[in-house]
């Protein structure tokens, strides 16, 4: 068919429909020719050479091309892997700025630029066309009636995050229509939203929804798939497989409807984003998009041997964030998701990789400078996973202002404390109070610490107290994948058991972890399903398990209703008491003229902890006093914030310990509010005053409220 081509414009990149036609633009610094490929309803291809080039952007405008049009690119240039150039016009390429993509990449020989059977592998290209295997980019109508929707801007110190996989969360939900389960519409369904509201969380953190490579070869051979989605092949398009309609381009509208519904319910949307690498893998990976558009520009290549990729991610490649166009791609993507899709923030996977200017991680890297100056991105929630797999990649505490971090040290310290490891008490104290040792020195506040016990990567909370070892046989890697050092304890027997004593201990330990998490300073993150005992049967790396192993089993709500009710009350309790979510650091001294400081640390005898006692490696019990009348930060209207005071006794020892109320606090009455040896909050807890000893069961917590 004849399609007239106008010069068009180099900006914006991607496809842009203006009501009369569509502009197409793609960046390639080293290409010699670029063809725009249009596909009709029968997938017949029409190729159009883009003759206009401005600042390495190839562009053209086609009148009459409207939303729903499927397209791709073929990019010409030298195929010289030894020089870092991998152009092959026989490969249909996904537009890196496409707002919608129709379907999945199908795995076969043709999506590779070389022959699997050739002994020289990627050094020699093949001419096989792969258009029948590569999903098409889709022109969309970006208009949407948002009404009065806006970013919620929930204060950080009042935020409670709930991490979920969008598909797994509703896939088995019996009260959501079957065609909506596992989709954007499923999460937007009133049943799902009512549950989130009843739980009390303020934000959902969605595992990757960028369009990703779902069926890589090593998983296809085992009839598995890339369930988690940490292999993005586009940073603008929401994954089409999570759409309930199945129509090309409809996933964008459905995603927006989901965000709007969650916002109406007061729930923020945070996206887990993977800008550190793509699903194209290493030099032996497929050619799907950036690799064929301009490999040397988009990827970090080995300096003296550009056939190979720098790999700080363990996934085969690393994006070249030193290149202006790559930085632009990332920033354009982030702005799009905030401005057009209304998301409230981002969690950056392996964020240390984005800070590598050369080889070392640099907190003053260009990426962070640009984010800091951007008027849109700098005003949403920014959360780093502060590590990658490269040397020096563990950077907990080293990210700059504006950033919060997944606090891996919090996870490790709290796990070690409750499994009874030695030399953990001082570390536990730092983590419980917001990790000032990590975040205070550069001006950050307690909300810089995203506290978590469990996350998608690793054991669920139930499995943390039920397994000593990983059980990943279902992944087909002979149980060699996944973390070996889980800091877990099976409570006396590996896996499922009928032993009532072990079950009682496990239940108590789950409550211990939840109470510690929700009463710690910082931002708590709860893994979806932990509130009702979700299990993965000991699998700590379910990245490839798109099945009942990973999906939430909603039948557990009834089986573990006590735990669910306890979690709901605990989250509500945190919200009701600002002393547990302070905006500013503890000062360790009296603030408003009282004789008691804002926080106190006590040994079981009621005496203040001494320097020597902090260093006792076998100490596993501590009392913590939080003074509700000594909160330094004012409220939202400048008012003084006053709360109840609390005395908390933590006993990770294997025997019951009797705690004494500190002498300076014995003149008031105290009532037991939480006792993790009990399955629920206490409505009429026992009262204590004076020198009466307070028994705290082995491996449990008692929280007293001052009267």
C-alpha positions in Angstrom: 0.0 0.0 0.0 1.1 3.6 -0.7 1.6 5.7 2.4 2.8 9.3 2.0 5.8 10.3 4.1 6.2 13.8 5.5 9.4 15.0 7.2 7.8 15.0 10.6 9.7 16.0 13.8 12.5 14.5 15.9 10.5 15.0 19.1 8.9 13.4 20.9 10.5 10.0 20.3 8.3 7.0 19.6 4.9 7.3 17.9 2.7 10.3 18.5 -0.8 10.6 17.1 -2.2 14.1 16.7 -5.7 13.3 15.4 -4.8 13.4 11.8 -1.7 11.3 11.5 1.2 9.9 13.4 4.8 11.1 13.8 7.5 8.4 14.3 11.0 9.1 15.7 13.8 6.8 16.8 17.3 7.6 18.0 20.3 5.8 16.5 23.7 7.4 16.5 25.5 4.8 14.4 22.8 3.5 11.9 23.2 3.9 8.2 19.5 3.6 7.4 16.2 3.1 9.3 13.0 1.6 8.0 9.6 2.0 9.6 7.5 -1.1 9.2 3.7 -1.0 9.3 1.6 -4.1 9.7 -2.0 -4.5 8.6 -4.6 -6.8 10.2 -3.2 -9.8 8.3 0.3 -8.9 9.5 1.4 -7.9 6.0 4.4 -5.6 6.2 5.0 -2.3 4.5 8.4 -0.8 4.9 9.0 2.9 4.7 12.5 4.4 4.7 12.9 7.4 7.1 15.0 9.9 5.2 15.0 12.7 7.8 17.7 12.7 10.4 18.1 15.3 13.1 20.7 15.0 15.9 20.8 11.2 15.3 17.0 11.0 15.4 15.4 9.4 12.4 11.9 10.6 11.9 8.8 11.0 9.6 5.1 11.8 9.7 2.4 9.6 8.1 -1.0 11.3 7.5 -3.9 9.0 8.2 -2.1 6.6 10.5 -4.3 6.3 13.6 -4.4 4.5 17.0 -4.3 0.7 16.7 -1.7 0.8 14.0 1.0 -1.9 14.6 4.6 -1.1 13.7 8.2 -1.8 14.3 11.6 -0.7 13.0 14.4 -2.3 11.0 17.8 -0.6 11.5 20.6 -0.9 9.0 24.3 -0.6 9.8 27.4 -2.8 10.1 27.3 -6.1 11.9 30.7 -6.1 13.7 30.3 -7.5 17.2 34.0 -7.2 17.9 33.5 -3.4 17.5 30.3 -3.4 19.5 28.0 -2.9 16.4 25.2 -5.4 16.0 22.9 -4.0 13.3 20.8 -6.6 11.4 17.8 -5.3 9.4 16.4 -8.8 9.3 15.4 -8.4 12.9 12.2 -6.5 13.6 12.8 -4.1 16.5 10.5 -3.0 19.2 10.2 0.8 19.5 11.9 1.7 22.8 9.4 4.6 23.2 6.3 2.5 22.3 3.4 3.2 24.7 1.8 -0.2 24.0 3.1 -3.6 22.7 0.9 -6.3 21.3 1.8 -9.6 22.9 4.9 -11.5 23.8 8.2 -12.3 22.1 8.1 -15.9 20.9 11.3 -17.8 21.5 13.0 -19.3 18.5 16.2 -19.2 16.5 15.1 -16.3 14.4 15.1 -13.7 17.2 18.8 -14.1 17.4 21.1 -12.3 15.0 23.4 -15.4 14.7 23.0 -19.1 14.3 23.0 -21.3 17.4 24.9 -24.0 15.4 27.7 -21.7 14.1 30.9 -22.4 16.0 31.7 -18.7 15.8 28.4 -17.9 17.4 27.6 -14.2 17.4 30.5 -13.2 15.2 28.6 -14.2 12.1 25.0 -12.9 11.5 22.2 -14.7 9.8 19.5 -13.3 7.5 16.5 -15.1 9.0 13.5 -12.7 9.4 11.8 -12.7 12.8 8.8 -10.5 12.3 6.4 -13.4 13.0 8.0 -13.9 16.4 8.3 -10.3 17.6 5.4 -8.4 19.1 4.4 -5.2 17.3 4.5 -1.7 18.8 1.1 0.0 18.8 0.1 3.6 18.1 -2.3 4.7 20.9 -4.6 7.5 21.7 -3.2 8.8 25.0 -6.3 10.8 26.0 -8.0 9.7 29.2 -10.5 11.3 31.5 -8.7 11.5 34.8 -11.4 13.7 36.4 -10.0 15.1 39.6 -7.4 12.4 40.0 -4.0 13.6 41.2 -0.9 12.2 43.0 -1.8 11.5 46.6 1.5 12.6 48.2 1.0 10.6 51.3 3.6 11.8 53.8 6.5 9.4 53.9 6.3 8.9 57.7 2.7 7.9 57.4 3.3 5.4 54.5 2.8 1.7 54.8 3.9 -0.2 51.6 2.4 -3.5 50.5 4.5 -5.3 47.9 2.6 -7.5 45.4 2.8 -9.1 42.0 0.0 -7.7 40.0 -0.9 -11.1 38.4 -0.3 -13.2 41.5 -2.4 -11.0 43.8 -5.8 -11.7 42.2 -5.1 -14.8 40.1 -6.8 -17.1 42.6 -9.3 -14.7 44.2 -12.7 -16.4 44.2 -14.7 -13.2 44.4 -13.2 -11.5 41.4 -14.6 -12.4 37.9 -12.4 -15.0 36.3 -11.6 -12.9 33.2 -10.3 -10.1 35.5 -8.1 -12.3 37.7 -4.4 -11.5 37.3 -5.0 -8.2 35.5 -5.0 -4.5 36.0 -8.8 -4.7 36.1 -8.5 -7.3 38.8 -6.5 -5.1 41.1 -9.0 -2.3 40.4 -12.0 -4.5 41.3 -13.9 -3.3 44.3 -13.2 -6.6 46.1 -9.5 -6.2 45.8 -9.6 -2.6 46.8 -11.8 -3.3 49.8 -9.3 -5.8 51.0 -6.4 -3.4 50.7 -8.4 -0.7 52.6 -9.3 -3.2 55.3 -5.7 -4.0 55.7 -4.8 -0.4 56.2 -1.8 -0.1 53.9 -1.3 3.3 52.1 0.6 2.2 49.0 0.9 -0.9 46.7 4.3 -1.5 45.3 3.9 -3.5 42.1 6.6 -5.8 40.8 7.6 -4.9 37.2 4.8 -4.0 34.8 7.0 -2.7 32.0 6.7 -4.9 29.0 9.2 -7.7 29.5 10.6 -10.9 27.9 8.4 -13.5 29.4 9.6 -16.7 27.6 13.4 -16.8 27.5 14.8 -20.1 26.2 16.1 -21.7 29.4 12.7 -21.4 30.9 10.7 -22.4 27.8 12.6 -25.7 27.7 11.3 -26.4 31.2 7.8 -25.2 30.5 8.3 -22.3 32.9 8.2 -18.5 32.3 9.7 -15.3 33.6 7.0 -14.6 36.2 8.6 -11.7 38.1 9.2 -9.7 35.0 12.7 -8.3 35.7 13.7 -8.4 32.1 12.2 -5.3 30.5 12.3 -4.8 26.8 10.4 -1.5 26.9 10.1 1.2 29.6 6.9 2.9 28.5 4.4 0.1 27.7 2.5 -1.6 30.5 2.8 -5.4 30.0 0.0 -6.5 27.6 -0.3 -9.9 29.4 -1.9 -8.1 32.4 -4.7 -6.7 30.4 -8.2 -8.3 30.7 -9.3 -7.2 27.2 -6.6 -8.7 25.1 -7.0 -5.8 22.6 -3.9 -4.1 21.3 -3.4 -0.8 23.1 -6.2 -1.3 25.7 -3.7 -2.2 28.4 -2.8 1.5 28.7 -6.4 2.6 29.4 -6.9 -0.3 31.8 -3.7 0.6 33.7 -4.9 4.2 34.1 -8.3 3.0 35.3 -6.6 0.9 37.9 -4.5 3.8 39.2 -7.6 6.0 39.3 -9.5 3.4 41.3 -6.7 2.9 43.8 -6.3 6.7 44.2 -10.0 7.0 44.8 -9.5 4.5 47.7 -6.6 6.5 49.1 -3.9 4.1 47.9 -0.7 5.1 46.2 0.8 3.2 43.3 4.6 2.6 43.3 6.2 0.8 40.4 9.2 -1.5 40.7 11.3 -0.4 37.7 14.3 -2.1 36.0 16.5 0.5 34.3 19.7 -1.3 35.1 19.5 -3.9 32.3 17.2 -5.3 29.6 15.9 -8.7 28.5 18.3 -8.8 25.6 21.0 -10.5 27.7 24.7 -10.7 26.8 26.5 -11.2 23.5 24.6 -14.4 23.0 21.2 -13.0 23.8 18.4 -12.1 21.3 18.1 -8.9 19.3 14.8 -7.4 20.2 15.2 -3.6 20.5 18.1 -1.5 21.8 20.8 -4.1 20.8 19.7 -3.8 17.1 19.0 0.0 17.3 22.4 1.1 18.5 24.2 -1.5 20.7 27.2 0.7 21.5 25.2 3.6 22.6 22.7 1.9 24.8 24.8 -0.7 26.6 28.0 -0.7 28.7 30.5 -2.7 26.7 33.9 -4.0 27.8 36.3 -1.2 27.1 39.0 -3.2 25.4 36.7 -5.9 24.0 33.3 -4.4 23.0 32.0 -7.7 21.8 31.2 -8.3 25.5 29.0 -6.5 28.0 29.7 -5.1 31.4 27.4 -7.0 33.7 26.7 -5.4 37.1 23.3 -7.0 37.3 23.9 -10.7 36.8 21.5 -10.6 33.9 23.9 -10.3 31.0 24.1 -6.6 30.3 24.0 -3.1 31.9 22.5 0.0 30.4 25.0 2.7 29.5 23.8 5.4 31.9 26.8 7.5 30.9 25.3 8.1 27.5 23.0 11.2 27.2 20.4 9.3 25.2 20.2 6.5 27.7 19.7 9.0 30.5 17.1 10.7 28.4 15.3 7.4 27.8 15.2 6.7 31.6 14.0 10.2 32.5 11.5 10.4 29.7 10.1 7.1 30.9 9.9 8.2 34.6 8.2 11.4 33.6 5.7 9.6 31.4 4.7 7.2 34.2 4.1 10.2 36.6 2.6 12.7 34.2 0.5 10.4 32.0 0.0 7.3 34.1 -0.3 9.1 37.5 1.9 6.7 39.5 3.1 8.0 42.9 6.7 6.7 42.9 9.3 4.1 41.9 11.4 1.4 43.5 14.6 1.1 41.4 15.8 -2.5 41.0 19.6 -2.9 41.5 19.9 0.9 41.7 23.6 0.8 42.4 24.1 -0.1 38.7 22.6 3.3 37.8 25.3 5.0 39.8 28.3 3.5 38.1 30.0 6.3 36.2 33.0 4.2 35.2 33.3 1.1 37.4 32.8 2.3 41.0 29.4 3.3 42.4 29.2 7.1 42.7 26.4 8.7 44.6 27.0 11.9 42.7 26.5 10.2 39.3 24.7 12.0 36.5 21.5 10.0 37.0 21.1 11.3 40.5 21.9 14.8 39.6 19.3 14.8 36.9 16.7 13.3 39.2 17.4 15.8 41.9 16.8 18.7 39.5 13.8 17.3 37.7 10.6 19.2 38.8 8.4 16.1 38.3 10.5 13.1 39.4 12.0 14.8 42.4 8.6 15.2 43.9 7.5 11.5 43.9 8.6 8.6 46.1 12.1 7.4 45.1 13.2 4.0 46.6 16.5 2.4 45.8 17.4 -1.3 46.0 20.8 -0.1 47.1 23.0 -2.9 45.7 23.9 -4.7 42.5 26.1 -7.8 41.9 29.3 -5.9 40.9 32.3 -5.2 43.1 31.4 -2.5 45.6 27.8 -2.7 44.7 26.4 -3.0 48.3 25.5 0.6 49.0 23.0 0.6 51.8 23.0 4.1 53.4 25.0 5.7 50.6 22.2 7.1 48.4 21.7 10.9 48.2 19.0 13.2 49.4 15.4 12.5 48.2 16.1 8.8 48.2 14.7 6.1 50.5 16.3 2.7 50.4 15.3 -0.9 50.9 17.2 -1.4 54.2 18.8 -4.8 53.8 20.6 -4.3 57.1 17.3 -3.9 58.8 16.1 -7.2 57.4 19.2 -9.0 58.4 19.4 -7.6 61.9 15.8 -8.3 62.7 16.0 -11.8 61.3 19.1 -12.5 63.3 17.7 -11.1 66.5 14.6 -13.3 66.5 16.4 -16.4 65.5 18.7 -15.9 68.5 22.0 -15.1 67.0 24.7 -13.5 69.2 26.0 -10.0 68.9 22.8 -8.5 67.5 21.4 -6.3 70.3 23.1 -3.0 69.4 22.5 -3.6 65.7 18.8 -4.3 66.4 18.6 -1.1 68.4 19.9 1.0 65.4 17.5 -0.7 63.0 14.5 -0.4 65.2 15.0 3.4 65.6 15.3 4.1 61.9 19.0 3.4 61.2 20.3 6.9 62.0 23.8 5.5 61.6 23.1 5.0 57.9 20.9 8.0 57.0 21.3 10.9 59.4 24.8 12.1 58.4 23.7 13.3 55.0 20.5 15.0 56.1 18.0 12.3 55.5 15.2 11.4 57.9 13.9 8.1 59.3 11.7 7.6 56.3 14.9 7.0 54.2 14.7 3.5 55.7 12.3 1.2 54.0 12.0 -1.6 56.6 11.1 -5.1 55.6 11.3 -8.6 56.9 10.5 -10.4 53.6 10.0 -9.4 50.0 9.4 -11.1 46.7 13.0 -12.2 46.6 13.5 -14.7 49.4 11.3 -16.6 51.9 7.8 -15.4 52.7 7.3 -14.6 56.4 5.7 -18.0 57.0 8.6 -19.8 55.3 11.1 -17.7 57.2 10.0 -19.4 60.4 9.4 -22.8 58.8 12.5 -23.6 56.8 16.2 -23.6 57.4 17.1 -24.4 53.8 15.7 -23.3 50.4 13.7 -25.8 48.5 13.9 -24.6 44.9 13.7 -27.9 43.0 10.7 -26.8 41.0 12.9 -24.2 39.3 14.8 -26.9 37.4 18.2 -25.7 38.5 19.0 -28.6 41.0 18.3 -26.3 43.9 21.4 -24.2 43.0 19.5 -20.9 42.4 18.4 -18.5 45.1 20.1 -17.2 48.3 21.8 -19.8 50.4 22.1 -17.7 53.6 18.5 -16.9 54.5 18.9 -16.1 58.2 15.8 -18.3 58.7 15.0 -20.8 61.5 12.5 -23.6 61.0 11.5 -23.5 64.7 12.4 -27.1 65.2 11.3 -29.0 62.2 11.8 -28.4 58.5 8.6 -27.5 56.5 5.1 -28.5 57.3 4.4 -30.1 60.7 1.6 -31.1 63.0 3.6 -30.6 66.1 1.5 -28.1 68.2 4.5 -26.7 70.1 6.3 -25.9 66.9 3.2 -24.4 65.3 2.7 -22.3 68.4 6.3 -21.0 68.2 6.0 -20.3 64.5 2.8 -18.3 65.1 4.5 -16.3 67.9 7.6 -15.7 65.7 5.4 -14.4 62.9 3.8 -11.9 65.3 7.2 -10.9 66.6 8.4 -10.0 63.2 5.2 -8.1 62.3 5.2 -6.1 65.6 8.9 -5.3 65.2 8.3 -4.2 61.6 5.3 -2.0 62.3 6.6 -0.4 65.5 10.1 0.5 64.0 10.8 4.0 62.9 11.0 4.3 59.1 8.6 3.1 56.4 7.3 -0.5 56.8 6.9 -2.7 53.8 4.7 -5.8 54.0 5.0 -8.6 51.5 1.6 -9.4 50.1 0.1 -12.5 51.7 2.4 -12.5 54.8 -0.6 -11.1 56.7 -2.4 -14.5 56.4 0.5 -16.9 56.3 1.2 -17.3 52.6 3.8 -20.0 51.8 5.9 -20.9 48.8 6.8 -24.3 50.3 10.3 -23.2 51.0 11.1 -21.8 47.5 13.0 -18.6 48.0 13.4 -17.7 44.3 10.0 -18.0 42.5 11.0 -15.9 39.6 9.8 -18.5 37.1 6.8 -19.9 39.0 3.7 -18.5 37.4 1.5 -20.9 39.3 0.1 -21.7 42.7 3.6 -21.6 44.2 3.6 -17.9 43.8 0.0 -16.8 43.6 -1.8 -15.8 46.7 -4.0 -18.5 48.2 -7.0 -16.6 49.5 -8.2 -19.7 51.4 -5.6 -19.0 53.9 -7.6 -16.0 55.1 -10.0 -18.3 56.9 -7.3 -20.7 58.1 -5.1 -17.9 59.5 -7.8 -15.4 60.4 -6.2 -14.6 63.8 -3.0 -13.6 62.0 -4.9 -11.5 59.5 -6.9 -9.7 62.2 -3.7 -9.2 64.3 -2.0 -7.6 61.3 -4.9 -5.3 60.6 -5.0 -4.1 64.2 -1.3 -3.7 64.2 -1.2 -1.4 61.2 -4.1 0.6 62.7 -2.2 0.8 66.0 0.8 2.2 64.2 -1.3 4.9 62.5 -3.0 5.9 65.8 0.2 6.5 67.6 2.7 9.0 66.0 5.4 7.9 68.5 5.9 4.9 66.2 6.2 7.0 63.0 8.1 10.1 63.9 9.2 12.5 61.2 12.5 13.2 62.9 15.2 11.3 64.7 15.2 10.4 68.4 17.5 12.8 70.4 18.0 10.7 73.4 17.3 13.6 75.8 14.4 15.5 77.2 12.9 18.0 74.8 10.0 19.8 76.3 11.3 20.2 79.8 10.3 16.8 81.3 12.8 14.8 83.3 12.4 11.8 81.0 14.1 11.7 77.5 12.3 10.9 74.3 13.7 7.3 74.2 15.2 5.1 76.8 17.1 1.7 76.7 16.8 -0.6 79.6 18.1 -4.0 80.7 15.6 -6.6 82.1 16.4 -5.3 85.6 15.1 -1.9 84.7 18.5 -0.2 84.7 19.6 1.9 81.8 21.8 0.0 79.4 25.5 0.6 79.9 28.2 0.7 77.3 29.4 -2.7 78.5 25.9 -4.3 78.3 25.6 -3.2 74.7 28.7 -5.2 73.9 27.6 -8.4 75.6 27.4 -10.7 72.6 24.9 -13.2 74.1 22.4 -10.5 75.2 19.0 -11.1 73.6 16.5 -9.1 75.7 15.9 -5.3 76.0 13.4 -2.8 77.2 12.6 0.3 75.1 10.7 3.3 76.4 9.1 5.7 73.9 8.0 9.0 75.3 4.9 10.3 73.6 5.2 13.7 75.2 8.7 14.2 73.8 8.0 14.2 70.0 10.1 17.1 68.5 8.4 17.5 65.1 5.1 19.4 64.9 2.0 18.3 63.1 0.8 19.3 59.6 -0.7 22.5 61.0 2.2 23.4 63.3 0.6 21.9 66.3 2.5 20.1 69.0 2.2 16.3 68.6 1.5 14.4 71.8 0.9 10.7 72.1 0.8 8.0 74.7 4.0 6.7 76.1 5.0 3.0 75.6 7.3 0.6 77.4 8.2 -2.4 75.1 10.0 -5.5 76.2 11.7 -7.7 73.6 12.8 -11.2 74.6 14.5 -13.3 71.9 15.9 -15.6 74.6 14.7 -19.3 74.7 13.5 -18.8 78.3 10.9 -16.6 80.0 12.4 -13.4 81.4 10.9 -11.1 84.0 11.3 -7.4 83.2 11.2 -4.6 85.7 9.7 -1.2 84.9 12.5 1.5 85.2 12.4 3.3 88.5 11.7 6.7 87.0 8.6 5.3 85.3 7.1 3.3 88.2 4.9 6.2 89.4 2.4 5.7 86.6 0.2 2.7 85.6 0.9 0.6 82.6 -1.5 -1.6 80.7 -0.5 -4.5 78.4 -1.6 -3.7 74.8 0.3 -6.3 72.8 1.6 -9.6 74.0 2.9 -11.7 71.0 2.4 -14.9 73.1 -1.3 -14.2 72.5 -2.9 -14.5 69.1 -4.7 -11.1 69.2 -4.5 -7.6 70.6 -5.6 -7.3 74.3 -8.7 -5.3 75.0 -8.4 -5.5 78.8 -4.8 -6.3 79.4 -3.2 -6.6 82.8 -2.1 -3.5 84.6 1.2 -2.9 86.2 2.7 -0.3 88.5 5.7 0.0 90.7 8.2 -2.8 91.1 5.9 -5.6 90.1 7.9 -7.9 87.7 6.4 -8.3 84.2 6.8 -11.8 82.7 7.7 -11.9 79.1 7.5 -15.4 77.5 10.4 -16.8 75.6 10.7 -15.4 72.1 8.0 -12.8 72.5 7.2 -9.1 72.9 5.1 -7.3 75.4 4.1 -3.7 74.7 2.7 -1.6 77.6 0.9 1.7 77.2 1.2 4.3 79.9 -1.9 5.6 81.6 
